[in-house]
Amino acid sequence: MRKRLRWPERKENIVPIHRRFLFGTKEKQGFLKQLAVYALLIAIGFIYLYPMLYMFSTSFMDQSDLLDSSVKWLPSKLYLSNYVDAAKSMDLIANFFKGLVIAGIPTVLSVGACMIAGYGFASFEFRGKKILMALLVFSYILPSQVTMIPTYVLYSNLKMTGSLWAFILPALFGNGLNAPIFILIFYQFFKQVPRVLIEAAQIDGAGYFKSFVRIAVPSAGPAILTVFLFCFVWYWNESYLTELFVKGIASTNSFWSNLVIQLKDFDTSFSSSLLQTGDAATSLNESVRMAATAITILPLLVMYLFLQKYFVESIDRAGITGE
């Protein structure tokens, strides 16, 4: 009789339960790795959240809470007068809408110009493309302080200082605030768009511009939202260039200002408002300063609160690769 061939017997390596719990398996992460990841995330989150928690906590304290050493994080009562005094000193309503105009119009123009430039770099091959890409990267890593004085001289010769044109015209031609990084974002995104869609549109008779409007722009929603948020935040928070170009350091009665510039000059404006009103019960303290700071960043926090879902989805969709 023929003997049946058997597979060689193997002793399976059985991992002990405590090792699987600590170090995990191929399908599941171990306790030690999860502990390290969560500890790192909690530490990073604490670094970011601590200043904001301290700011909002201090902004609701009155002078007695500031002088009381037993009061650390929770005020004895919500003292809202700090926000009222800070809003009056900063002229909240007027400077809020001025800040929206200063940040909003250049942001929209910069998004459109950078999107066109990024699509051109991603879709066309032309002579000198690599040189232009190198210049684009170099212009991003070049410190803005190096070109600040020549730029101011140029804007002064063009009579653009002290007006919104100092932000509008550069953004219109793709040279706005941090525009090179936005062009690179659109370039990388449009490189992932399947070429078959563009080719199919061209076969149907669409030209370059129509293919860009009908195919590329609708598919670039995630990149547009990402660039819009970053660009708006950078324009909103930019105080030095806004004061140098838009407000104009040489003009004494400039119309343009925003909340960030008002926060920069908050001590002077608050003291002058106290002299005008003659309110002896109110004084400049840390709580009022924190309230002014909270008023300045509150519009950005509200914007992120409503757009965070779409922002996360845009980042997720931007990772989908095409052909």
C-alpha positions in Angstrom: 0.0 0.0 0.0 1.1 3.4 -0.8 1.7 5.7 2.2 -0.1 8.9 2.3 2.2 12.0 2.3 1.7 14.3 5.2 2.7 17.9 5.5 5.5 18.4 7.9 4.1 19.2 11.3 4.8 22.8 12.5 4.5 24.2 15.9 2.6 27.4 15.7 4.1 30.3 17.6 1.5 31.2 20.1 2.0 34.7 21.3 1.2 35.1 25.0 -1.9 37.2 25.9 0.1 39.8 27.8 2.5 40.4 24.9 -0.4 40.8 22.5 -2.0 43.3 24.9 1.1 45.3 25.3 2.7 45.2 21.8 -0.4 44.3 19.7 -0.6 42.2 16.5 -0.7 42.9 12.8 -4.4 43.6 13.0 -4.6 45.6 16.2 -2.3 48.1 17.9 -0.9 47.3 21.3 -1.5 49.2 24.5 1.9 50.7 24.6 1.6 52.2 21.1 -1.8 53.6 21.8 -0.6 55.1 25.1 2.3 56.8 23.3 0.1 58.2 20.6 -2.6 59.5 22.9 0.0 61.0 25.3 1.6 62.8 22.4 -1.8 64.1 21.1 -2.8 65.2 24.6 0.5 67.0 25.1 0.2 68.8 21.7 -3.4 69.6 22.3 -2.6 71.1 25.7 0.1 73.3 24.2 -2.4 74.7 21.8 -5.4 74.9 24.1 -3.7 76.3 27.2 -3.3 79.9 25.9 -6.9 80.0 24.7 -8.3 78.6 28.0 -6.2 81.1 29.9 -7.4 83.9 27.7 -11.1 83.2 28.0 -10.9 82.4 31.7 -9.0 85.7 32.4 -11.3 87.8 30.2 -14.3 87.1 32.5 -12.6 88.1 35.7 -12.9 91.4 37.4 -10.2 93.2 39.3 -11.0 91.5 42.6 -10.5 88.1 40.9 -7.2 89.2 39.5 -5.9 90.3 42.9 -7.2 87.1 44.6 -4.5 84.5 44.6 -7.1 81.7 45.2 -8.8 82.4 41.9 -6.9 80.6 39.1 -9.1 79.4 36.3 -12.8 79.8 37.3 -13.8 83.4 38.0 -16.2 84.1 40.9 -18.7 85.5 38.4 -18.9 86.2 34.7 -17.8 89.8 34.4 -19.0 90.8 30.9 -18.1 94.5 31.2 -14.6 93.7 30.1 -15.9 92.8 26.6 -18.1 95.8 26.5 -15.2 98.2 27.4 -12.9 96.4 24.9 -15.5 96.6 22.1 -16.1 100.3 22.6 -12.4 101.0 22.7 -11.7 99.0 19.5 -14.8 100.4 17.7 -15.8 96.8 17.1 -18.6 97.1 14.5 -16.8 99.4 12.1 -13.4 97.7 12.3 -14.9 94.3 12.0 -16.5 95.0 8.7 -13.3 96.8 7.5 -11.3 93.8 8.4 -13.7 91.6 6.5 -13.2 93.8 3.4 -9.4 93.9 3.9 -9.2 90.1 4.2 -12.1 89.0 2.0 -11.5 90.8 -1.3 -7.8 89.9 -1.6 -8.6 86.3 -0.5 -11.1 85.8 -3.3 -8.8 87.3 -5.9 -5.8 85.4 -4.7 -7.7 82.1 -4.8 -8.8 82.7 -8.4 -5.4 83.8 -9.6 -3.5 81.0 -7.8 -5.9 78.5 -9.1 -5.3 79.6 -12.7 -1.6 79.6 -12.2 -1.6 76.2 -10.6 -3.7 74.7 -13.4 -1.4 76.2 -16.0 1.7 74.6 -14.4 -0.1 71.2 -13.9 -1.7 70.9 -17.4 0.8 72.5 -19.9 4.4 71.9 -20.9 6.3 74.9 -22.0 9.8 76.2 -22.2 11.1 77.5 -19.0 8.6 75.7 -16.8 11.1 74.3 -14.4 12.8 77.7 -14.0 9.5 79.3 -13.2 8.7 76.6 -10.7 12.1 77.1 -9.1 11.6 80.9 -8.9 8.2 80.2 -7.4 9.6 78.0 -4.6 12.5 80.5 -4.1 10.0 83.4 -3.7 8.2 81.5 -1.0 11.3 80.7 1.1 12.7 84.2 0.7 11.9 86.2 3.9 9.4 88.9 3.4 11.6 91.3 5.4 14.0 91.3 2.5 11.5 92.7 0.0 9.5 94.8 2.3 11.3 98.1 1.7 11.5 97.8 -2.1 7.9 96.9 -2.1 6.9 99.9 -0.1 8.9 102.1 -2.4 7.2 100.6 -5.4 3.7 101.1 -3.9 4.6 104.6 -2.9 5.6 105.5 -6.4 2.4 104.0 -7.7 0.3 105.9 -5.1 -1.1 102.7 -3.7 -0.2 103.1 -0.1 -3.0 104.1 2.3 -5.6 102.3 0.1 -6.9 98.8 -0.4 -5.2 98.6 -3.8 -2.0 97.6 -2.1 -3.6 94.3 -1.4 -6.0 94.0 -4.3 -3.6 94.4 -7.3 -0.9 91.9 -6.0 -3.6 89.3 -5.3 -5.2 89.9 -8.7 -1.9 88.9 -10.4 -1.2 85.9 -8.2 1.3 87.7 -6.0 -0.7 88.0 -2.8 0.2 87.1 0.7 1.9 83.6 0.7 0.6 83.1 -2.9 3.4 80.7 -3.9 2.3 78.0 -1.4 -1.3 78.4 -2.7 -0.1 77.9 -6.3 1.8 74.8 -5.3 -1.3 73.4 -3.6 -3.4 73.9 -6.7 -0.6 72.5 -8.8 -0.4 69.4 -6.8 -4.2 69.0 -6.8 -4.6 69.5 -10.5 -1.9 67.0 -11.2 -4.2 64.4 -9.6 -7.2 65.2 -11.8 -7.6 62.4 -14.4 -6.4 63.5 -17.8 -9.1 61.5 -19.5 -11.8 64.0 -18.2 -10.0 66.9 -19.8 -9.4 64.9 -23.0 -13.0 63.8 -23.2 -14.1 67.5 -22.8 -11.7 68.5 -25.6 -13.0 65.7 -27.9 -16.5 67.1 -27.3 -15.4 70.5 -28.6 -14.4 72.3 -25.3 -11.5 74.6 -25.4 -8.8 75.1 -22.8 -10.8 77.7 -20.9 -14.1 75.8 -21.0 -12.3 72.6 -19.8 -10.9 74.6 -16.9 -14.2 76.0 -15.9 -16.4 72.9 -16.5 -14.0 70.2 -15.4 -11.1 71.5 -13.3 -12.8 74.1 -11.1 -15.7 71.9 -10.0 -13.3 69.1 -9.0 -11.1 71.5 -7.1 -13.6 72.2 -4.4 -11.4 70.7 -1.6 -8.3 72.7 -2.7 -10.4 75.9 -3.0 -11.8 75.6 0.5 -8.4 74.8 2.0 -6.7 77.7 0.2 -9.5 80.1 1.1 -9.3 79.3 4.8 -5.6 79.7 5.0 -5.5 82.8 2.9 -8.3 84.5 4.8 -6.7 83.7 8.2 -3.3 85.0 7.0 -4.8 88.3 5.7 -6.9 88.7 8.8 -4.0 88.2 11.2 -1.5 90.3 9.2 -1.0 93.5 11.1 2.4 94.8 10.0 1.8 94.7 6.3 -1.7 96.0 6.7 -0.5 98.9 8.7 2.4 99.5 6.3 0.6 99.3 3.0 -3.2 99.5 3.5 -3.5 101.8 6.5 -0.3 103.7 5.6 2.3 104.6 8.1 2.6 108.1 6.6 -1.1 108.9 6.8 -2.6 110.1 10.0 -6.3 109.8 9.2 -6.5 106.6 7.2 -9.9 105.1 6.7 -8.7 101.4 6.7 -8.0 99.5 9.8 -9.0 96.2 11.4 -9.3 94.5 14.8 -5.7 93.2 14.7 -4.4 96.7 14.3 -6.7 98.0 17.0 -5.4 95.2 19.3 -1.9 96.3 18.6 -2.7 99.9 19.7 -5.2 98.8 22.4 -3.5 100.3 25.4 -3.3 103.7 23.9 -6.8 103.7 22.5 -8.3 102.4 25.8 -6.5 105.0 27.9 -7.7 107.8 25.6 -11.3 106.5 25.7 -11.1 106.5 29.5 -10.0 110.1 29.4 -12.8 111.1 27.2 -15.5 109.3 29.2 -14.0 110.1 32.6 -14.9 106.7 34.0 -12.8 106.3 37.1 -14.3 102.9 38.0 -12.8 101.3 34.9 -9.0 100.8 34.5 -6.8 99.0 32.1 -6.0 95.5 33.4 -5.1 92.0 32.1 -8.8 91.0 31.9 -9.6 93.8 29.5 -6.6 93.0 27.4 -7.6 89.3 27.2 -11.2 90.3 26.3 -9.8 92.4 23.4 -7.7 89.5 22.3 -10.7 87.2 22.4 -12.8 89.6 20.3 -10.0 89.7 17.7 -9.8 85.9 17.2 -13.5 85.1 17.8 -14.5 85.6 14.1 -11.9 83.1 13.1 -13.1 80.6 15.7 -16.7 81.0 14.5 -15.7 80.5 10.9 -13.8 77.3 11.8 -16.7 76.1 13.9 -19.0 76.2 10.8 -16.5 75.1 8.2 -14.5 72.4 10.1 -16.7 69.6 8.7 -16.1 70.7 5.1 -12.5 71.5 5.8 -11.8 67.9 7.1 -13.7 66.5 4.2 -11.7 68.6 1.8 -8.4 67.4 3.2 -9.7 63.8 3.0 -10.8 64.2 -0.7 -7.6 65.9 -1.6 -5.8 62.7 -0.9 -7.6 60.8 -3.6 -5.3 60.3 -6.6 -6.2 60.2 -10.2 -4.4 58.7 -13.1 
